[in-house]
Structures are given as structure tokens and as C-alpha cells.
Amino acid sequence: MFGLSNSIRVFLAVEPVDLRKSFNGLHGVVLDRLKEDPCSGALYVFTNRRRNRIKTLYWDGTGMWVAIKRLEQGCFTWPQGVGESGKLALAPEALALLLDGVDLKQGLFKPW
């Protein structure tokens, strides 16, 4: 994955999102569902129902970035049940582990 600063804030949308959404649709999800400012400089991470894809939304100060990762096999282990906020704050290092197949709750590597 591209390099992330250790100071960047990362928020996971816990509930699945329709990943046909792009800039404007994900911007709306951040505002309406996560109750965050999409232009705050935080990285927002979304997954689909099958959890085999993730999409990120990031404002770098001059424009929005959207990036997507699709697994060829297997699925991401996505955190569940974090209350009514619908989001989970993660350290950038924890996001890197999640994207590499580590189950954050159990601390186990899950081969795809």
C-alpha cells in the first residue's frame, strides 16, 4: 500500500458500503453516516458486503483521492459492533495489518 504518515487519522466504516460509489457518494457517506468532515485530512476506509474489496477516501489539501483494493481470493476480517457511531478509529499501523490479512481482534494472520 502507499505510505501513510503515522500522524494521519484513519476511520473504518464498520457497515458495508455500496462500492459503486465514488468521490461524491463516499463523501456523502462520511458526512451522513460517519458524521465526519471528509475534508479534514483523515483517511476513510470502506468495504463491500462480501468484504473482498476496500475503498478509501482521502483529502490531501488540494483534492480528493479514491483508492480501491480487490482481493483475488479470500476476504478482509472487518471489525464488528463498535456502537452507534458506525466507525472505528485505527492507527495507520493497524490499517496496514488489516490490509495484509491480520485479524485485529485475535492478532492472527489469516492466509487468503
N, CA, C and O atoms as a GROMACS GRO file, in nm:
protein
  448
    1MET      N    1   0.084  -0.118   0.000
    1MET     CA    2   0.000   0.000   0.000
    1MET      C    3   0.088   0.123   0.000
    1MET      O    4   0.204   0.117   0.040
    2PHE      N    5   0.034   0.235  -0.045
    2PHE     CA    6   0.109   0.359  -0.045
    2PHE      C    7   0.139   0.401   0.099
    2PHE      O    8   0.066   0.364   0.191
    3GLY      N    9   0.247   0.477   0.117
    3GLY     CA   10   0.289   0.515   0.251
    3GLY      C   11   0.195   0.613   0.318
    3GLY      O   12   0.146   0.707   0.256
    4LEU      N   13   0.170   0.590   0.445
    4LEU     CA   14   0.086   0.679   0.524
    4LEU      C   15   0.168   0.735   0.639
    4LEU      O   16   0.248   0.663   0.700
    5SER      N   17   0.149   0.861   0.667
    5SER     CA   18   0.212   0.923   0.782
    5SER      C   19   0.155   0.863   0.910
    5SER      O   20   0.037   0.830   0.916
    6ASN      N   21   0.239   0.849   1.011
    6ASN     CA   22   0.191   0.796   1.139
    6ASN      C   23   0.096   0.893   1.208
    6ASN      O   24   0.025   0.854   1.301
    7SER      N   25   0.093   1.018   1.163
    7SER     CA   26   0.006   1.117   1.226
    7SER      C   27  -0.134   1.123   1.163
    7SER      O   28  -0.221   1.194   1.212
    8ILE      N   29  -0.155   1.050   1.054
    8ILE     CA   30  -0.285   1.056   0.985
    8ILE      C   31  -0.390   0.981   1.067
    8ILE      O   32  -0.363   0.877   1.126
    9ARG      N   33  -0.510   1.037   1.070
    9ARG     CA   34  -0.621   0.970   1.137
    9ARG      C   35  -0.690   0.878   1.036
    9ARG      O   36  -0.710   0.915   0.921
   10VAL      N   37  -0.725   0.758   1.081
   10VAL     CA   38  -0.788   0.658   0.994
   10VAL      C   39  -0.920   0.618   1.058
   10VAL      O   40  -0.926   0.584   1.176
   11PHE      N   41  -1.027   0.621   0.978
   11PHE     CA   42  -1.159   0.578   1.024
   11PHE      C   43  -1.212   0.470   0.932
   11PHE      O   44  -1.214   0.487   0.810
   12LEU      N   45  -1.253   0.357   0.990
   12LEU     CA   46  -1.318   0.249   0.915
   12LEU      C   47  -1.469   0.263   0.929
   12LEU      O   48  -1.520   0.280   1.040
   13ALA      N   49  -1.539   0.256   0.818
   13ALA     CA   50  -1.685   0.244   0.822
   13ALA      C   51  -1.715   0.098   0.851
   13ALA      O   52  -1.682   0.011   0.770
   14VAL      N   53  -1.776   0.070   0.964
   14VAL     CA   54  -1.795  -0.068   1.006
   14VAL      C   55  -1.897  -0.140   0.920
   14VAL      O   56  -1.879  -0.258   0.888
   15GLU      N   57  -2.004  -0.073   0.881
   15GLU     CA   58  -2.106  -0.134   0.797
   15GLU      C   59  -2.064  -0.130   0.650
   15GLU      O   60  -1.998  -0.035   0.608
   16PRO      N   61  -2.101  -0.232   0.573
   16PRO     CA   62  -2.066  -0.233   0.430
   16PRO      C   63  -2.125  -0.114   0.355
   16PRO      O   64  -2.229  -0.060   0.393
   17VAL      N   65  -2.056  -0.076   0.249
   17VAL     CA   66  -2.097   0.036   0.164
   17VAL      C   67  -2.102  -0.014   0.021
   17VAL      O   68  -2.022  -0.099  -0.018
   18ASP      N   69  -2.193   0.039  -0.056
   18ASP     CA   70  -2.200   0.009  -0.199
   18ASP      C   71  -2.078   0.072  -0.266
   18ASP      O   72  -2.070   0.194  -0.279
   19LEU      N   73  -1.983  -0.010  -0.306
   19LEU     CA   74  -1.857   0.042  -0.360
   19LEU      C   75  -1.868   0.089  -0.504
   19LEU      O   76  -1.766   0.123  -0.565
   20ARG      N   77  -1.988   0.093  -0.558
   20ARG     CA   78  -2.006   0.163  -0.685
   20ARG      C   79  -1.998   0.313  -0.663
   20ARG      O   80  -1.983   0.390  -0.758
   21LYS      N   81  -2.009   0.354  -0.537
   21LYS     CA   82  -1.996   0.496  -0.504
   21LYS      C   83  -1.852   0.540  -0.531
   21LYS      O   84  -1.758   0.464  -0.512
   22SER      N   85  -1.838   0.663  -0.574
   22SER     CA   86  -1.706   0.720  -0.596
   22SER      C   87  -1.692   0.845  -0.509
   22SER      O   88  -1.739   0.847  -0.396
   23PHE      N   89  -1.628   0.948  -0.561
   23PHE     CA   90  -1.598   1.067  -0.482
   23PHE      C   91  -1.720   1.123  -0.410
   23PHE      O   92  -1.721   1.131  -0.287
   24ASN      N   93  -1.822   1.160  -0.484
   24ASN     CA   94  -1.939   1.226  -0.424
   24ASN      C   95  -2.017   1.132  -0.333
   24ASN      O   96  -2.062   1.173  -0.226
   25GLY      N   97  -2.034   1.007  -0.374
   25GLY     CA   98  -2.109   0.912  -0.293
   25GLY      C   99  -2.040   0.881  -0.161
   25GLY      O  100  -2.104   0.877  -0.056
   26LEU      N  101  -1.908   0.859  -0.165
   26LEU     CA  102  -1.834   0.831  -0.042
   26LEU      C  103  -1.827   0.956   0.046
   26LEU      O  104  -1.832   0.946   0.168
   27HIS      N  105  -1.816   1.072  -0.017
   27HIS     CA  106  -1.819   1.200   0.056
   27HIS      C  107  -1.948   1.207   0.136
   27HIS      O  108  -1.947   1.247   0.253
   28GLY      N  109  -2.060   1.170   0.075
   28GLY     CA  110  -2.189   1.169   0.143
   28GLY      C  111  -2.195   1.069   0.257
   28GLY      O  112  -2.254   1.098   0.361
   29VAL      N  113  -2.136   0.952   0.238
   29VAL     CA  114  -2.133   0.851   0.344
   29VAL      C  115  -2.056   0.904   0.465
   29VAL      O  116  -2.099   0.887   0.579
   30VAL      N  117  -1.944   0.969   0.440
   30VAL     CA  118  -1.864   1.025   0.550
   30VAL      C  119  -1.945   1.130   0.626
   30VAL      O  120  -1.946   1.131   0.749
   31LEU      N  121  -2.012   1.218   0.554
   31LEU     CA  122  -2.092   1.323   0.618
   31LEU      C  123  -2.213   1.265   0.692
   31LEU      O  124  -2.233   1.296   0.810
   32ASP      N  125  -2.292   1.184   0.624
   32ASP     CA  126  -2.421   1.139   0.678
   32ASP      C  127  -2.410   1.024   0.777
   32ASP      O  128  -2.473   1.026   0.882
   33ARG      N  129  -2.331   0.923   0.743
   33ARG     CA  130  -2.327   0.803   0.826
   33ARG      C  131  -2.219   0.812   0.934
   33ARG      O  132  -2.242   0.773   1.049
   34LEU      N  133  -2.101   0.862   0.896
   34LEU     CA  134  -1.991   0.866   0.992
   34LEU      C  135  -1.986   0.995   1.073
   34LEU      O  136  -1.916   1.004   1.174
   35LYS      N  137  -2.061   1.096   1.029
   35LYS     CA  138  -2.066   1.226   1.097
   35LYS      C  139  -1.927   1.289   1.110
   35LYS      O  140  -1.890   1.341   1.215
   36GLU      N  141  -1.852   1.282   1.001
   36GLU     CA  142  -1.717   1.338   0.996
   36GLU      C  143  -1.709   1.436   0.880
   36GLU      O  144  -1.795   1.438   0.793
   37ASP      N  145  -1.603   1.517   0.879
   37ASP     CA  146  -1.576   1.610   0.770
   37ASP      C  147  -1.482   1.542   0.672
   37ASP      O  148  -1.366   1.517   0.707
   38PRO      N  149  -1.525   1.513   0.551
   38PRO     CA  150  -1.440   1.444   0.454
   38PRO      C  151  -1.315   1.523   0.416
   38PRO      O  152  -1.218   1.465   0.366
   39CYS      N  153  -1.316   1.653   0.440
   39CYS     CA  154  -1.201   1.738   0.404
   39CYS      C  155  -1.112   1.766   0.524
   39CYS      O  156  -1.037   1.864   0.525
   40SER      N  157  -1.118   1.680   0.626
   40SER     CA  158  -1.040   1.700   0.748
   40SER      C  159  -0.897   1.650   0.736
   40SER      O  160  -0.814   1.679   0.822
   41GLY      N  161  -0.867   1.575   0.630
   41GLY     CA  162  -0.734   1.517   0.616
   41GLY      C  163  -0.724   1.376   0.671
   41GLY      O  164  -0.617   1.316   0.669
   42ALA      N  165  -0.835   1.322   0.719
   42ALA     CA  166  -0.837   1.183   0.767
   42ALA      C  167  -0.857   1.090   0.648
   42ALA      O  168  -0.906   1.131   0.543
   43LEU      N  169  -0.819   0.964   0.665
   43LEU     CA  170  -0.839   0.860   0.564
   43LEU      C  171  -0.961   0.779   0.606
   43LEU      O  172  -0.968   0.730   0.718
   44TYR      N  173  -1.055   0.765   0.516
   44TYR     CA  174  -1.178   0.690   0.542
   44TYR      C  175  -1.174   0.562   0.461
   44TYR      O  176  -1.146   0.563   0.341
   45VAL      N  177  -1.204   0.449   0.528
   45VAL     CA  178  -1.191   0.318   0.466
   45VAL      C  179  -1.327   0.248   0.468
   45VAL      O  180  -1.395   0.246   0.571
   46PHE      N  181  -1.365   0.192   0.354
   46PHE     CA  182  -1.496   0.128   0.336
   46PHE      C  183  -1.476  -0.011   0.279
   46PHE      O  184  -1.377  -0.038   0.211
   47THR      N  185  -1.570  -0.101   0.307
   47THR     CA  186  -1.569  -0.234   0.247
   47THR      C  187  -1.707  -0.265   0.190
   47THR      O  188  -1.806  -0.198   0.221
   48ASN      N  189  -1.711  -0.368   0.104
   48ASN     CA  190  -1.839  -0.413   0.049
   48ASN      C  191  -1.895  -0.527   0.134
   48ASN      O  192  -1.831  -0.569   0.231
   49ARG      N  193  -2.013  -0.577   0.099
   49ARG     CA  194  -2.077  -0.684   0.178
   49ARG      C  195  -1.994  -0.812   0.181
   49ARG      O  196  -1.987  -0.879   0.285
   50ARG      N  197  -1.932  -0.846   0.070
   50ARG     CA  198  -1.852  -0.970   0.065
   50ARG      C  199  -1.716  -0.954   0.130
   50ARG      O  200  -1.644  -1.051   0.151
   51ARG      N  201  -1.680  -0.831   0.162
   51ARG     CA  202  -1.553  -0.798   0.227
   51ARG      C  203  -1.431  -0.843   0.147
   51ARG      O  204  -1.327  -0.875   0.203
   52ASN      N  205  -1.446  -0.844   0.015
   52ASN     CA  206  -1.331  -0.877  -0.069
   52ASN      C  207  -1.273  -0.753  -0.138
   52ASN      O  208  -1.179  -0.763  -0.216
   53ARG      N  209  -1.331  -0.637  -0.108
   53ARG     CA  210  -1.281  -0.511  -0.163
   53ARG      C  211  -1.285  -0.404  -0.055
   53ARG      O  212  -1.370  -0.405   0.033
   54ILE      N  213  -1.191  -0.313  -0.065
   54ILE     CA  214  -1.195  -0.194   0.019
   54ILE      C  215  -1.175  -0.073  -0.071
   54ILE      O  216  -1.112  -0.080  -0.176
   55LYS      N  217  -1.230   0.037  -0.026
   55LYS     CA  218  -1.213   0.164  -0.097
   55LYS      C  219  -1.180   0.268   0.007
   55LYS      O  220  -1.235   0.268   0.117
   56THR      N  221  -1.089   0.359  -0.027
   56THR     CA  222  -1.051   0.465   0.065
   56THR      C  223  -1.082   0.601   0.005
   56THR      O  224  -1.080   0.618  -0.117
   57LEU      N  225  -1.110   0.696   0.091
   57LEU     CA  226  -1.133   0.835   0.052
   57LEU      C  227  -1.041   0.921   0.137
   57LEU      O  228  -1.036   0.907   0.259
   58TYR      N  229  -0.967   1.011   0.071
   58TYR     CA  230  -0.869   1.093   0.143
   58TYR      C  231  -0.859   1.230   0.077
   58TYR      O  232  -0.848   1.240  -0.045
   59TRP      N  233  -0.862   1.335   0.157
   59TRP     CA  234  -0.843   1.473   0.112
   59TRP      C  235  -0.700   1.511   0.145
   59TRP      O  236  -0.661   1.510   0.262
   60ASP      N  237  -0.620   1.546   0.043
   60ASP     CA  238  -0.479   1.580   0.066
   60ASP      C  239  -0.452   1.730   0.077
   60ASP      O  240  -0.337   1.773   0.082
   61GLY      N  241  -0.558   1.809   0.080
   61GLY     CA  242  -0.544   1.953   0.089
   61GLY      C  243  -0.567   2.023  -0.043
   61GLY      O  244  -0.598   2.142  -0.047
   62THR      N  245  -0.552   1.948  -0.153
   62THR     CA  246  -0.575   2.007  -0.285
   62THR      C  247  -0.682   1.933  -0.363
   62THR      O  248  -0.733   1.984  -0.463
   63GLY      N  249  -0.718   1.814  -0.319
   63GLY     CA  250  -0.819   1.736  -0.388
   63GLY      C  251  -0.843   1.604  -0.318
   63GLY      O  252  -0.772   1.567  -0.225
   64MET      N  253  -0.945   1.533  -0.365
   64MET     CA  254  -0.983   1.403  -0.309
   64MET      C  255  -0.911   1.290  -0.382
   64MET      O  256  -0.894   1.293  -0.504
   65TRP      N  257  -0.871   1.192  -0.305
   65TRP     CA  258  -0.816   1.067  -0.357
   65TRP      C  259  -0.917   0.956  -0.328
   65TRP      O  260  -0.975   0.951  -0.220
   66VAL      N  261  -0.936   0.868  -0.425
   66VAL     CA  262  -1.010   0.744  -0.404
   66VAL      C  263  -0.920   0.631  -0.451
   66VAL      O  264  -0.869   0.633  -0.563
   67ALA      N  265  -0.901   0.532  -0.364
   67ALA     CA  266  -0.820   0.415  -0.400
   67ALA      C  267  -0.901   0.291  -0.365
   67ALA      O  268  -0.980   0.292  -0.271
   68ILE      N  269  -0.879   0.183  -0.442
   68ILE     CA  270  -0.953   0.059  -0.419
   68ILE      C  271  -0.856  -0.059  -0.421
   68ILE      O  272  -0.758  -0.059  -0.496
   69LYS      N  273  -0.885  -0.158  -0.338
   69LYS     CA  274  -0.810  -0.284  -0.340
   69LYS      C  275  -0.910  -0.397  -0.350
   69LYS      O  276  -1.008  -0.402  -0.276
   70ARG      N  277  -0.885  -0.488  -0.445
   70ARG     CA  278  -0.970  -0.605  -0.464
   70ARG      C  279  -0.886  -0.729  -0.440
   70ARG      O  280  -0.780  -0.746  -0.501
   71LEU      N  281  -0.932  -0.816  -0.351
   71LEU     CA  282  -0.863  -0.942  -0.328
   71LEU      C  283  -0.901  -1.041  -0.437
   71LEU      O  284  -1.016  -1.048  -0.478
   72GLU      N  285  -0.805  -1.116  -0.483
   72GLU     CA  286  -0.831  -1.220  -0.582
   72GLU      C  287  -0.896  -1.342  -0.519
   72GLU      O  288  -0.969  -1.415  -0.585
   73GLN      N  289  -0.868  -1.364  -0.390
   73GLN     CA  290  -0.934  -1.472  -0.316
   73GLN      C  291  -0.940  -1.432  -0.169
   73GLN      O  292  -0.861  -1.350  -0.124
   74GLY      N  293  -1.032  -1.490  -0.096
   74GLY     CA  294  -1.046  -1.461   0.046
   74GLY      C  295  -1.120  -1.331   0.071
   74GLY      O  296  -1.177  -1.270  -0.020
   75CYS      N  297  -1.119  -1.289   0.198
   75CYS     CA  298  -1.187  -1.165   0.235
   75CYS      C  299  -1.114  -1.100   0.353
   75CYS      O  300  -1.039  -1.165   0.426
   76PHE      N  301  -1.139  -0.972   0.370
   76PHE     CA  302  -1.083  -0.898   0.482
   76PHE      C  303  -1.158  -0.934   0.609
   76PHE      O  304  -1.279  -0.956   0.605
   77THR      N  305  -1.088  -0.940   0.721
   77THR     CA  306  -1.151  -0.957   0.851
   77THR      C  307  -1.184  -0.818   0.901
   77THR      O  308  -1.095  -0.742   0.939
   78TRP      N  309  -1.311  -0.785   0.901
   78TRP     CA  310  -1.355  -0.647   0.929
   78TRP      C  311  -1.408  -0.638   1.071
   78TRP      O  312  -1.486  -0.725   1.111
   79PRO      N  313  -1.371  -0.538   1.147
   79PRO     CA  314  -1.423  -0.521   1.284
   79PRO      C  315  -1.575  -0.508   1.284
   79PRO      O  316  -1.634  -0.453   1.191
   80GLN      N  317  -1.638  -0.560   1.389
   80GLN     CA  318  -1.784  -0.558   1.402
   80GLN      C  319  -1.824  -0.490   1.532
   80GLN      O  320  -1.746  -0.483   1.626
   81GLY      N  321  -1.947  -0.441   1.536
   81GLY     CA  322  -2.011  -0.394   1.658
   81GLY      C  323  -1.934  -0.295   1.741
   81GLY      O  324  -1.888  -0.328   1.850
   82VAL      N  325  -1.919  -0.173   1.692
   82VAL     CA  326  -1.845  -0.072   1.768
   82VAL      C  327  -1.937   0.038   1.820
   82VAL      O  328  -1.892   0.150   1.844
   83GLY      N  329  -2.062   0.008   1.836
   83GLY     CA  330  -2.156   0.108   1.886
   83GLY      C  331  -2.232   0.176   1.774
   83GLY      O  332  -2.233   0.130   1.660
   84GLU      N  333  -2.295   0.286   1.809
   84GLU     CA  334  -2.383   0.354   1.714
   84GLU      C  335  -2.310   0.450   1.621
   84GLU      O  336  -2.371   0.501   1.527
   85SER      N  337  -2.184   0.476   1.645
   85SER     CA  338  -2.112   0.574   1.561
   85SER      C  339  -2.093   0.522   1.419
   85SER      O  340  -2.081   0.602   1.326
   86GLY      N  341  -2.090   0.390   1.401
   86GLY     CA  342  -2.072   0.334   1.268
   86GLY      C  343  -1.930   0.340   1.216
   86GLY      O  344  -1.903   0.305   1.102
   87LYS      N  345  -1.838   0.386   1.302
   87LYS     CA  346  -1.699   0.398   1.259
   87LYS      C  347  -1.606   0.349   1.368
   87LYS      O  348  -1.644   0.341   1.485
   88LEU      N  349  -1.486   0.318   1.328
   88LEU     CA  350  -1.383   0.274   1.420
   88LEU      C  351  -1.255   0.348   1.385
   88LEU      O  352  -1.212   0.346   1.270
   89ALA      N  353  -1.196   0.415   1.483
   89ALA     CA  354  -1.069   0.484   1.461
   89ALA      C  355  -0.956   0.382   1.473
   89ALA      O  356  -0.952   0.302   1.566
   90LEU      N  357  -0.863   0.387   1.378
   90LEU     CA  358  -0.749   0.295   1.376
   90LEU      C  359  -0.620   0.373   1.363
   90LEU      O  360  -0.617   0.482   1.305
   91ALA      N  361  -0.513   0.317   1.415
   91ALA     CA  362  -0.379   0.370   1.388
   91ALA      C  363  -0.341   0.327   1.246
   91ALA      O  364  -0.386   0.222   1.201
   92PRO      N  365  -0.260   0.406   1.176
   92PRO     CA  366  -0.218   0.366   1.041
   92PRO      C  367  -0.152   0.228   1.038
   92PRO      O  368  -0.167   0.154   0.941
   93GLU      N  369  -0.080   0.193   1.144
   93GLU     CA  370  -0.016   0.061   1.151
   93GLU      C  371  -0.121  -0.050   1.157
   93GLU      O  372  -0.102  -0.156   1.096
   94ALA      N  373  -0.229  -0.027   1.230
   94ALA     CA  374  -0.336  -0.126   1.239
   94ALA      C  375  -0.405  -0.144   1.105
   94ALA      O  376  -0.443  -0.255   1.068
   95LEU      N  377  -0.422  -0.034   1.030
   95LEU     CA  378  -0.480  -0.044   0.896
   95LEU      C  379  -0.390  -0.129   0.806
   95LEU      O  380  -0.440  -0.212   0.731
   96ALA      N  381  -0.260  -0.107   0.814
   96ALA     CA  382  -0.167  -0.186   0.732
   96ALA      C  383  -0.179  -0.334   0.765
   96ALA      O  384  -0.177  -0.418   0.674
   97LEU      N  385  -0.191  -0.368   0.892
   97LEU     CA  386  -0.208  -0.508   0.932
   97LEU      C  387  -0.338  -0.565   0.877
   97LEU      O  388  -0.341  -0.676   0.824
   98LEU      N  389  -0.447  -0.489   0.890
   98LEU     CA  390  -0.577  -0.534   0.841
   98LEU      C  391  -0.571  -0.561   0.690
   98LEU      O  392  -0.625  -0.661   0.643
   99LEU      N  393  -0.506  -0.472   0.616
   99LEU     CA  394  -0.496  -0.487   0.471
   99LEU      C  395  -0.406  -0.603   0.431
   99LEU      O  396  -0.416  -0.655   0.320
  100ASP      N  397  -0.318  -0.644   0.522
  100ASP     CA  398  -0.229  -0.757   0.495
  100ASP      C  399  -0.287  -0.890   0.540
  100ASP      O  400  -0.222  -0.994   0.526
  101GLY      N  401  -0.409  -0.889   0.596
  101GLY     CA  402  -0.475  -1.014   0.632
  101GLY      C  403  -0.470  -1.051   0.778
  101GLY      O  404  -0.498  -1.166   0.812
  102VAL      N  405  -0.435  -0.959   0.865
  102VAL     CA  406  -0.431  -0.988   1.008
  102VAL      C  407  -0.567  -0.959   1.069
  102VAL      O  408  -0.625  -0.852   1.047
  103ASP      N  409  -0.617  -1.054   1.147
  103ASP     CA  410  -0.741  -1.034   1.222
  103ASP      C  411  -0.704  -0.951   1.345
  103ASP      O  412  -0.637  -1.001   1.435
  104LEU      N  413  -0.747  -0.826   1.349
  104LEU     CA  414  -0.706  -0.735   1.456
  104LEU      C  415  -0.756  -0.779   1.593
  104LEU      O  416  -0.690  -0.754   1.693
  105LYS      N  417  -0.870  -0.843   1.598
  105LYS     CA  418  -0.927  -0.885   1.727
  105LYS      C  419  -0.846  -0.999   1.789
  105LYS      O  420  -0.822  -1.000   1.909
  106GLN      N  421  -0.805  -1.094   1.706
  106GLN     CA  422  -0.733  -1.211   1.756
  106GLN      C  423  -0.583  -1.201   1.737
  106GLN      O  424  -0.507  -1.278   1.795
  107GLY      N  425  -0.539  -1.106   1.655
  107GLY     CA  426  -0.396  -1.090   1.631
  107GLY      C  427  -0.338  -1.203   1.547
  107GLY      O  428  -0.218  -1.230   1.556
  108LEU      N  429  -0.419  -1.267   1.466
  108LEU     CA  430  -0.374  -1.380   1.386
  108LEU      C  431  -0.370  -1.344   1.239
  108LEU      O  432  -0.457  -1.274   1.188
  109PHE      N  433  -0.267  -1.393   1.171
  109PHE     CA  434  -0.258  -1.376   1.027
  109PHE      C  435  -0.349  -1.478   0.962
  109PHE      O  436  -0.344  -1.597   0.995
  110LYS      N  437  -0.432  -1.432   0.871
  110LYS     CA  438  -0.526  -1.521   0.802
  110LYS      C  439  -0.483  -1.531   0.657
  110LYS      O  440  -0.502  -1.435   0.581
  111PRO      N  441  -0.427  -1.643   0.615
  111PRO     CA  442  -0.389  -1.653   0.474
  111PRO      C  443  -0.512  -1.644   0.385
  111PRO      O  444  -0.616  -1.700   0.416
  112TRP      N  445  -0.499  -1.573   0.277
  112TRP     CA  446  -0.612  -1.554   0.187
  112TRP      C  447  -0.651  -1.688   0.133
  112TRP      O  448  -0.745  -1.698   0.054
   0.00000   0.00000   0.00000
